[in-house]
Amino acid sequence: MLGLLLASAQAPSSSEVRLPATADASICVHPSERSFNTGAATRIRLKGNEHLLVLDFDASSLAGLRVADARLFLHPAGPVKLKTLGVSTVSSRWKEGDGNGREREGAVTFLVSGDGPWPGGDFLAVSFGRGGSAWEAADLREEAEGWISTPVPPAFVEAMAAGRSFGLAVSDEKGQTRWNNDFFSREEPGAGPYLLVRTEPGEPRPFSPSPRDPMKPEERTAAPFVLPPRVQPTGAAPLRAAGGRSCVILSEGATVDPTADLPDGPAPQGWDGKTLRLRAARGEHVGVMIAVAWGEEGRPWARVLLLGMEGTARSVNQVVWIPASPRGVADPLVPLVKGVEREDTSLTVAMVPGRRLALYHLEWGVPLSTPPGEKRGTVLVEFGGAHPDEAGSPLAEIPVSIRVEGASIPDRPTFAVSLNTYGSPGGNSTEERAYFRLAHENRTTLAPVPYSQSGRVHPGAAPELERSGDEVRVKSWKEWDERFGPLFDASAFEGLPRAGVPIEHFLLPLHENWPLPIDEFYAYRGRLEDHWRDAPPVGQAFSPAYPRALEGISTALAQHLHERGWTDTLFLPFLNNKVDYRARGSGTSWWLLDEPAWRDDFLALRWFGERFRAGLSLAKSKAKVAFRVDLSRPEWRREHLDGVVGLLVCNALRESGGVALETARRNGETVWSYGEPPPPGAGPDRTRAWCLRAWLDGADGMVPWQSVGTAESWRRPEATALLYPAPPDRGRGPLPSLRLKMLRRAAEDAELLNLLVARGLATRDGIARAIGDSLDFETCERLRSAALGLLAR
């Protein structure tokens, strides 16, 4: 069955006690089965992160005795693929129930103990190191007559005898096999689980559970956070002119139907039908949209000009419609004005077939140097005849005022928006620089992963190395410095609103196949499907040259960054590769290093993180470097990554009672959320709410998992196209999206909220409680209004 050491189960001696299971069940963790109870089933299952076992025993006869050793015996009900089992205490009572793989009231499941919800939210909150529990992992051994056994720490049995643990939980620690490991339950005569315990003279040990209980919230004296009351949006009539021409002012997050004669979406706060009154902190951007429509005569053109508002960064973007059935959706933006007070910015309006409707995005950026007070200007909308060179006739002249508040949003973000992408768009070229500038201009950071799943570093994305045998060193920094140095010293961002601020973070090329190829130094040479069983522990699996190279290049990178004075950017070693690609014949990783699922994945991440940190510790460097790990299953992290992670990127901050945030805060880690943004057509306001929800959930940043569109993005809506390449019929690019503007809006919202928290005017928990689960556009606006009001006091 398994190629492990065989040993026969011995009959109990006078110092041995056999404790049969008095209750047992599978804990079904798969989302579709979390309410299932198996208390009466004759088969119970172990399967990685999908099925656990919970077992109880009557250990009262051992009360006050010292346990010398103990083993748990299980009888497989079929073939199993197991090597390492985890055993945990259980810190809360539970009821076995009489279910047979279906829902059952008053019975143990992943979500409930039988008497109600588990303390902390689910079964993992009372086991495997949480909720006052303790756990250990060990290799099993085969026993006589088809049994298997695994050691149980003596303190766990003593805890059961003392009433401090309510049985044991068991896990399959090699779950990457995805194998259904079935065992007979106590309902099968002669084959149910049991403990074989040997006692010895002495007192029971003190029980020392893992100190990973939920952290107590900080005591803060801020007044309760209160949202302003809901305000009925202004239903302002469209502004009309002769010939059926008209326009309407819309909120920045409005969804526009191109098949409508004229949209009737929500108006911006501060619009009374005559004058547009806006508020802004220093360093903030404010924006609106204008939809323009006209009659059937000729093929007219429209021009939108921003006048006045000296000192602000003004821009007008025409919103482009992406074809979609049955109607187009608005997302890409074509810039028309860049801070020019009066300039011919005409553009023949792109038409939706059969319609004469165009949409414009207007924005004003308020520099940090702007003194508080009111700034005034005008939005001028003109229509012309058949050719843009003809004199235009005004359709609307709209007064605009911006009340500049005293609060200042810092140029250096305290809430990051990281635009993840795979490989740098444009490669080493001026186009690449344009993408970095576009992201920076919109308070986001382009973050290309500099290598592929095949383990190849993209050309020019790493310093040039020189290898001699098993030794490797940096031969030249010249090309790498020339390419990326302007990002780190901020010279790449001259002329932008946050000129002088370097790129916020940057991914380093360190990974499992660089600086040395992994397969030359990895001890395992067998088949991938046997790796779980036959590979040595990761700490014993490499020849010395491999960890030496990882540490040495980490040291060299940190020292070089320090010597060049690039100490304001956060540099991130990040392991992005997955074993799935090796299974397909194209990858280099033996583990899921991105979104780890199994214990071996977490242990491999820890080993690499320790190598990076060891190298950094040898560098006399003030460079900011943090090991980044991306998790989608934080509930299985346990303590495996404690002390090595600097940046945790997680898409499940609310899962399992908020364990991701709880663990990260205890370890002093920065936390970002990640996911896929809402697609074009879902409504720009949803993108703002999607990002802002991350702040409310406790995150310090947001990561769209992919952010750079392709030529196909111009033909069909793609959620991941936040930055658009040049359109097929033009040479200009890259271009922003309306959703990118809303990400910036959300980031600036988060900055305002961080100011509130920093000044003691509110707590994040208090704000989140006031918002609740509903975060629509109107609530986002009320939240921003409340923040500006509190900061103005």
Rosetta blueprint (number, residue, H / E / L):
1 M L
2 L L
3 G L
4 L L
5 L L
6 L E
7 A L
8 S L
9 A L
10 Q L
11 A L
12 P L
13 S L
14 S L
15 S L
16 E E
17 V E
18 R E
19 L E
20 P E
21 A E
22 T E
23 A E
24 D E
25 A E
26 S E
27 I E
28 C E
29 V L
30 H L
31 P H
32 S H
33 E H
34 R L
35 S L
36 F E
37 N E
38 T L
39 G L
40 A L
41 A L
42 T L
43 R E
44 I E
45 R E
46 L E
47 K E
48 G L
49 N L
50 E L
51 H E
52 L E
53 L E
54 V E
55 L E
56 D E
57 F E
58 D L
59 A L
60 S H
61 S H
62 L H
63 A L
64 G L
65 L L
66 R E
67 V E
68 A E
69 D E
70 A E
71 R E
72 L E
73 F E
74 L E
75 H L
76 P E
77 A L
78 G L
79 P L
80 V L
81 K L
82 L L
83 K L
84 T E
85 L E
86 G E
87 V E
88 S E
89 T E
90 V E
91 S L
92 S L
93 R L
94 W L
95 K L
96 E L
97 G L
98 D L
99 G L
100 N L
101 G L
102 R E
103 E E
104 R L
105 E L
106 G L
107 A L
108 V L
109 T L
110 F L
111 L L
112 V E
113 S L
114 G L
115 D L
116 G L
117 P E
118 W L
119 P L
120 G L
121 G L
122 D L
123 F H
124 L H
125 A H
126 V H
127 S E
128 F L
129 G L
130 R L
131 G L
132 G L
133 S L
134 A L
135 W E
136 E E
137 A E
138 A E
139 D E
140 L L
141 R E
142 E E
143 E L
144 A H
145 E H
146 G H
147 W L
148 I E
149 S E
150 T E
151 P E
152 V L
153 P L
154 P H
155 A H
156 F H
157 V H
158 E H
159 A H
160 M H
161 A H
162 A L
163 G L
164 R L
165 S L
166 F L
167 G L
168 L E
169 A E
170 V E
171 S E
172 D E
173 E L
174 K L
175 G H
176 Q H
177 T H
178 R L
179 W L
180 N L
181 N E
182 D E
183 F E
184 F E
185 S L
186 R L
187 E L
188 E L
189 P L
190 G L
191 A L
192 G L
193 P L
194 Y E
195 L E
196 L E
197 V E
198 R E
199 T E
200 E E
201 P L
202 G L
203 E L
204 P L
205 R L
206 P L
207 F L
208 S L
209 P L
210 S L
211 P L
212 R L
213 D L
214 P L
215 M L
216 K L
217 P L
218 E L
219 E L
220 R L
221 T L
222 A L
223 A L
224 P L
225 F L
226 V L
227 L L
228 P L
229 P L
230 R L
231 V L
232 Q L
233 P L
234 T L
235 G L
236 A L
237 A L
238 P L
239 L E
240 R E
241 A L
242 A H
243 G H
244 G H
245 R L
246 S E
247 C E
248 V E
249 I E
250 L E
251 S E
252 E L
253 G L
254 A L
255 T L
256 V L
257 D L
258 P L
259 T L
260 A L
261 D L
262 L L
263 P L
264 D L
265 G L
266 P L
267 A L
268 P L
269 Q L
270 G L
271 W E
272 D L
273 G L
274 K L
275 T L
276 L E
277 R E
278 L E
279 R E
280 A E
281 A E
282 R E
283 G L
284 E L
285 H E
286 V E
287 G E
288 V E
289 M E
290 I E
291 A E
292 V E
293 A E
294 W L
295 G L
296 E L
297 E L
298 G L
299 R L
300 P L
301 W L
302 A E
303 R E
304 V E
305 L E
306 L E
307 L E
308 G E
309 M L
310 E L
311 G L
312 T L
313 A E
314 R E
315 S E
316 V E
317 N E
318 Q E
319 V E
320 V E
321 W E
322 I E
323 P L
324 A L
325 S L
326 P L
327 R L
328 G L
329 V E
330 A E
331 D E
332 P E
333 L E
334 V E
335 P E
336 L E
337 V E
338 K E
339 G L
340 V L
341 E L
342 R L
343 E L
344 D L
345 T L
346 S L
347 L E
348 T L
349 V L
350 A L
351 M L
352 V L
353 P L
354 G L
355 R L
356 R L
357 L E
358 A E
359 L E
360 Y E
361 H E
362 L E
363 E E
364 W E
365 G E
366 V L
367 P L
368 L L
369 S L
370 T L
371 P L
372 P L
373 G E
374 E E
375 K E
376 R E
377 G E
378 T E
379 V E
380 L E
381 V E
382 E E
383 F E
384 G L
385 G L
386 A L
387 H L
388 P L
389 D L
390 E L
391 A L
392 G L
393 S E
394 P E
395 L E
396 A E
397 E E
398 I E
399 P E
400 V E
401 S E
402 I E
403 R E
404 V E
405 E E
406 G E
407 A E
408 S E
409 I L
410 P L
411 D L
412 R L
413 P L
414 T L
415 F L
416 A E
417 V E
418 S E
419 L E
420 N E
421 T E
422 Y E
423 G L
424 S L
425 P L
426 G L
427 G L
428 N L
429 S L
430 T H
431 E H
432 E H
433 R H
434 A H
435 Y H
436 F H
437 R H
438 L H
439 A H
440 H H
441 E H
442 N L
443 R L
444 T L
445 T E
446 L E
447 A E
448 P E
449 V E
450 P L
451 Y E
452 S L
453 Q L
454 S L
455 G L
456 R L
457 V E
458 H L
459 P L
460 G L
461 A L
462 A L
463 P L
464 E E
465 L E
466 E E
467 R E
468 S E
469 G L
470 D L
471 E E
472 V E
473 R E
474 V E
475 K E
476 S E
477 W L
478 K H
479 E H
480 W H
481 D H
482 E H
483 R H
484 F H
485 G H
486 P H
487 L H
488 F H
489 D L
490 A L
491 S H
492 A H
493 F H
494 E L
495 G L
496 L L
497 P L
498 R L
499 A L
500 G L
501 V L
502 P L
503 I L
504 E L
505 H E
506 F E
507 L E
508 L L
509 P L
510 L L
511 H E
512 E L
513 N L
514 W E
515 P L
516 L L
517 P L
518 I H
519 D H
520 E H
521 F L
522 Y E
523 A L
524 Y L
525 R L
526 G L
527 R L
528 L H
529 E H
530 D H
531 H H
532 W H
533 R H
534 D H
535 A L
536 P L
537 P L
538 V H
539 G H
540 Q H
541 A L
542 F E
543 S L
544 P L
545 A H
546 Y H
547 P H
548 R H
549 A H
550 L H
551 E H
552 G H
553 I H
554 S H
555 T H
556 A H
557 L H
558 A H
559 Q H
560 H H
561 L H
562 H H
563 E H
564 R L
565 G L
566 W L
567 T L
568 D L
569 T L
570 L E
571 F E
572 L E
573 P L
574 F E
575 L L
576 N L
577 N L
578 K L
579 V H
580 D H
581 Y H
582 R H
583 A H
584 R L
585 G L
586 S L
587 G L
588 T L
589 S L
590 W L
591 W L
592 L L
593 L L
594 D L
595 E L
596 P L
597 A L
598 W L
599 R H
600 D H
601 D H
602 F H
603 L H
604 A H
605 L H
606 R H
607 W H
608 F H
609 G H
610 E H
611 R H
612 F H
613 R H
614 A H
615 G H
616 L H
617 S H
618 L H
619 A L
620 K L
621 S L
622 K L
623 A L
624 K E
625 V E
626 A L
627 F L
628 R E
629 V E
630 D E
631 L E
632 S L
633 R L
634 P H
635 E H
636 W H
637 R L
638 R L
639 E L
640 H L
641 L L
642 D L
643 G L
644 V L
645 V L
646 G L
647 L E
648 L E
649 V E
650 C E
651 N L
652 A L
653 L L
654 R L
655 E H
656 S H
657 G H
658 G L
659 V H
660 A H
661 L H
662 E H
663 T H
664 A H
665 R H
666 R H
667 N L
668 G L
669 E L
670 T E
671 V E
672 W E
673 S E
674 Y E
675 G E
676 E L
677 P L
678 P L
679 P L
680 P L
681 G L
682 A L
683 G L
684 P H
685 D H
686 R H
687 T H
688 R H
689 A H
690 W H
691 C H
692 L H
693 R H
694 A H
695 W H
696 L H
697 D L
698 G L
699 A L
700 D L
701 G E
702 M E
703 V E
704 P E
705 W L
706 Q L
707 S L
708 V E
709 G L
710 T L
711 A H
712 E H
713 S H
714 W H
715 R L
716 R L
717 P L
718 E L
719 A L
720 T L
721 A L
722 L L
723 L E
724 Y E
725 P L
726 A L
727 P L
728 P L
729 D L
730 R L
731 G L
732 R L
733 G L
734 P L
735 L E
736 P E
737 S E
738 L H
739 R H
740 L H
741 K H
742 M H
743 L H
744 R H
745 R H
746 A H
747 A H
748 E H
749 D H
750 A H
751 E H
752 L H
753 L H
754 N H
755 L H
756 L H
757 V H
758 A H
759 R L
760 G L
761 L L
762 A L
763 T L
764 R H
765 D H
766 G H
767 I H
768 A H
769 R H
770 A H
771 I H
772 G L
773 D L
774 S L
775 L L
776 D L
777 F H
778 E H
779 T H
780 C H
781 E H
782 R H
783 L H
784 R H
785 S H
786 A H
787 A H
788 L H
789 G H
790 L H
791 L H
792 A L
793 R L
